[in-house]
Amino acid sequence: MYQPNPDRYRDMPYVRMGASGVLIAPIALGLWQNFGEDYRYDVCRDTILTAFDAGVNHIDLANNYGNPSGSAERTFGRVLANELAAHRDELFISTKAGYAMWPGPFGDRGSKKYLIASLDQSLKRMGLTYVDLFYHHRPDDDTPIEETAEALEQIVRQGKALYIGLSNYNAAQTHQMLTELASRGLHCLIHQMRYSMFAREAEGALFGELRAHGVASIAFSPLAQGLLTNKYLDGVPTESRMNEKTTSLKPEALTPERLSQLQALNRIAQARGQSLAQLALAWALRIGGADALIVGARNPEQLIDSLGALRQVRLSADELTAIESVLAR
C-alpha cells in the first residue's frame, strides 16, 4: 500500500496564484505527454506519486491529453482512486476543453454545449465530482465571448470547478475575456501559455495584462518539449521525442544555430552545477517570467531532475546577461 512521504511539504517553496489564496508548487506536473494508454501504467503511476512525494500539489490535464484522447485523465483517475484518494484535498487538479475531442460540431472550440459536456466527461474519466480549475483551452472567434463566459460561469456556479482559467489567449483576447468575466462577478485565476527560452511571445503585453488584473501565469513547455535538455546536445538521438510521429517536435527544429545555442546554454548550466533543463526552468521562473511552470516527464527520474531546479533558482545579473547573449544569436 502506498504511503506518501511525510516530509513532502517541508522544502517546497509554494507560490501564490495571482490575487487568490491558492498556493501551488512553482513546478507542476503536466500529463499532456507520456500518460496515455501507449505508456506503461506503472511508470505513469510512479511518476505521479513521485511528484506528490516531492510536494508537487498541482496536476495539469486536459480532455484531449493522452493517446487516445482522454486516456491521460483515465490514467490519473486510476492513480487517484488506488493511491491518492485519501489525499484528494491536498491536490489542485486542473483540466481543459477547447480543442477537438469528439466528432461533430459539438466536440470542439468554445460553445456552452461543448465546454459543459466536455467537463462532465472529464469528471467521469477521473472519478471526480469537481476539479479545482477548469480552463478554456483556446480562444474561439466563431463563438460569442459572452457564450463562453456564460459556460464558465455556469460551471463555477454549479460547483463543477472551483476556479476558472484561460489558455493560449493573446493579450487582446485576454483583456476582452477578463472584462466579460468581471461583469459576471468572476475572476480568472490562472492564464496558461507557452513560454520558454525559445518561445517568449508572452513577455510584454500578455504578462502585463495578467499582472494588472491579478491573474497568475503558468507556462507550459518551459523545456520546449524537451529541446532544452541534455538529450539533444549532440544532435537527434534515435530514441527521442523528435523521432516520434505523435509529437510536434520535429528533427528540423534542431538547426545548427539552435544546436550551438543549446551547447552554449549548457556551459552556463554546468558552471552553475545544473543540468540544461534546470537552468531553463530557473530562467522561466526568474523575476519578470512566469509565476509557475508545468513540466512533463517520461519517468520519475526526469521529474526529479526538473524539480532540482528549485534548489538554485536565482540567476545573477551576469548569468542573465550571458543567457540573453546566447538567445540573441
N, C-alpha and C positions, 0 to 999 in steps of 0.2 A: 504494500500500500504506500502511495506517495506521501511523503512527509516534507512539507516545504521548509526551506532554510529559515530558522528562527531569527536570523540576523539580517533578513533581506532588506529591511528599511534603514539599516544603520548608516550606510555610507552613501546612499543615493541622494544627490542634491536636487530635490524636486523644484520645479519652476511653476509659477502661477500663470494660468492661461488668461491673458487679457484682463478685462475688468470682471473677474469672477472669483469664486472660491475654489476653483478646480486646480489641484496641484498634480502634475504628472512628471514622470522621469523625462529628462531632456532628450533621451533616446528611447523611442517606442519601437515595438516590433510590428512590422507590416507583413501581411500574409498575401501580398499581391503575387509573388512568385514562390515556387517551391513547396506549396502546401495543398496542392491538388491531388487527385487520385493517381497521377502519374509519378508521385513520390512516395517513398516508404513511410507508412504511418508512424512507425516507431521513431524515426528521425524527426518527423514533424512534431510529434508529441514531446520528445526530449528537448527540442529547440524552444518550444513554448514554455515548458517547465523550467528550463534554464533561465529564460527571461524573467519569469516570476520569482525564481530564487535569487536573482540579482537585484530585485527591487523594481523591475520594469512593470509598471501598473497599467500601461496603455497598450491595447492590442487593436490594430487598424485593419479593417476588412472592407470589402465592397461586394455587391451582389454578384458581380461577374468575375471575381477573383478565383483562380484555380483552373485546372484543366480536367474535366469540363467546367464551364462557368457554374459557380455556386458551390463547387467542391471544397474550396478553402473554408467557407462558412460551415460546411458539414464536418470537416476535419476539426475545426476549432470547437464546434458544438460537442463532438465526441470527447475531446480532451476536457472540456468544461464539465461534462456530465460525469466522466470517470475519475478525474483527478482534482478538479478545481471547483466543484460545486459548492463546497463549504466556504470558498473564498470569493464568491461572486461579487460581494460588496467591496472587495479590495481592488477590483478591476474596473478600468474605464474602457469600455468596448464601443468601438465605432464601426459603422458600415455606411454604404453609399448607394445611390442609384442615379443613373443619368446616361449610361452607355447601353448599347443593345444587350438585352438579356433573354428575350423570347421572341418568337416570330410575330409579325403583325405590327400595326401602328401603335398598339398599347404597350409594347415592350421596350420602349426606348425614349430618351430625351427628357422632357420636363413637365409633362401633363400631370394633373392631380390624379388621374386614373392610374398612370404608371407608377408614380412615386409611392402612393399608399399601398397599392398591390405589391410592389416590389419589397417594401419593408415588411409587410405581412409574411411574404415568402422567406425573407432573411431570418425573421424571428423563428419561424418553424425550423429552418435548417440548423440554427444554433441552439434551439431549445430554450429560448428566452421569452419573457413577457415584454421586455423593453430593452432598448440599447441606451447607452449613455449619450451617444452623439450620432446624429444622422445628418449626412451631407447630401446636398445636391451636387452630383459629381462633375457636372459641366454646365455652362450656360446653354440656353436653348432659345434662339432668336425666333423660332416658329411658335412658341408658346408665350402668351402674355405673362409678363413677370408677376402680375397680380395673381395669376392662377398658381404658379409655382410657389409663391409666398403663402398662398392660402393652404396649399397642401402641407407645407412645412408647419404652418400654424396648427392645422388640424392634428398633425402627428404629435406635436407637443401637448396640445390641449387634451388629447386622448391618452396621454401618458405612455405612448409607444417609444418616445425618445425624450430624454431629459433636456438635451441641448441640440441646437442645430448648427450646421456649418456649411461652408461653400468650398468648392474645389475647382481649380482651373479657370476661375473668373479673372478677367483683366481688371485694371484699376477702375475704368469707367463702369464696367458691368457690376463690379463690387459696390461702388458708390450707389448705383441705382437700386440694387437689391437691399443694401443696408438701410437705405431710406425707406423702402417699401416695408421692410420688416419692422422698422422703428414705428411706422404708422400703425402697426398692429400690436404694438407693445412687446415686440420680440427682439432679442439681442442675439446676434451671431457670435458664437463662442470662438470658433477657430476657422481660419481660411487655410486650406491645404494647397500648396503649389509646388511645381517642380523647381528645385533650387540646388545648385552645386557650383563648384569652381568653374564648370563648363556650361552652366545654364544660369545666367544672372539677371534675367529679364525682370524678376520681382523687385530688384533694387530700385529705389526711387519712388515712382508713383504708387505702386501697389503696397509696398511696405509702409509708405507714408499714410495712405488711406486707412490701412488697418490700425496703425498706431493712433491716428486721430480719433478713431471710433472705439478704442479699447478692445479690438479683436486680435486674438493671438494668431501667430503664423507658425505653421508646421510644414516642414519641407519633405517631399518625397523624392526619391532618387538622389540623395545627397552624395552618393558614390557614383553617380552617373551610370546606374545599372551595373556596377561592378568595374567600370573602366578605371575608376580612381582607387585601384587596389594593386597589390604587388603582382597579381596574376598576369598582367599584360606588359610588364616591364621589358620583356624580351620578345614581344610580338604576340601572336594569337596562338595559345595552346590548343592542341587537338580537342581536349575535353574542356570546353569553356562555353559560357553562355553565347558568345559570338557565333559559335558553330551550331547553335540550336535554332530550329526553324520557328520555335514558339516565342521568340523574343524579338523586340525591335532593335536590339543592339547588334549591329552588323559589322563584319570584318572591315568594311571600308571606312568605318568610324576611326580606326586606328591608322591615321595617316602618319607619314614620317614626322611631320611637325607636332602632331599630338603625342607621338611616342617620345619625342625629345622633351616635351613639357612634362610628361609623366616621370621620366627619369630625373629631370631637374627637381621636381617636387619631391621625389623620393629621397634625394640627397638632403633636402631641407628636413624631411621627416626623420631621417637617420640621425642627423645632428641633434634632434630633439629626443632621440631614443624612442621614436614612434614608428609604426607602420605607416605606409602611404594612406591607407584608409583612415587611420586615427587622425592624421594631420588634416585630411579633407573634412572629417566630421568636426574637428575642433574649429576649423576655419568657418564652416557653415554656422556654428554656434557663437561666433565672435560678436561683439557689440556692433550692431548695425546689420546683423544677419538674422536668421530665423530664431524664433523662441524655442523651438524643439524640432526634432528630426524623426523621420520614420526610416528604419533600416530593414532590409530583408536579410535572410540568412539561409544558406543551404543546410546548415548543421549547427549544433551548439558551439563548435569551435569558432566559426565565423562570427557568430553573435558575440562571443566573449571578446574577440579581437576588437570588434566595433565598440563595445562598452568600455574597453580600455582607454578610449579617447577621453573619457571623463576624468581620468586621473591627471591629465595635463591639458586643460582646455585653453588656458591663457596663452596668447601669442604676443610676443614682444613687437614693438614698432618696427624693429629691423627685420624680423621674420615676416611681418605683414608686407613690408616693402619688397622683400625678396620674392614673396609669392606673387604679388601684383606684377612684378617684372617678368616672371615666368609666364603668367597668364596673358600678358600683353603681346607675347611673341606671335 
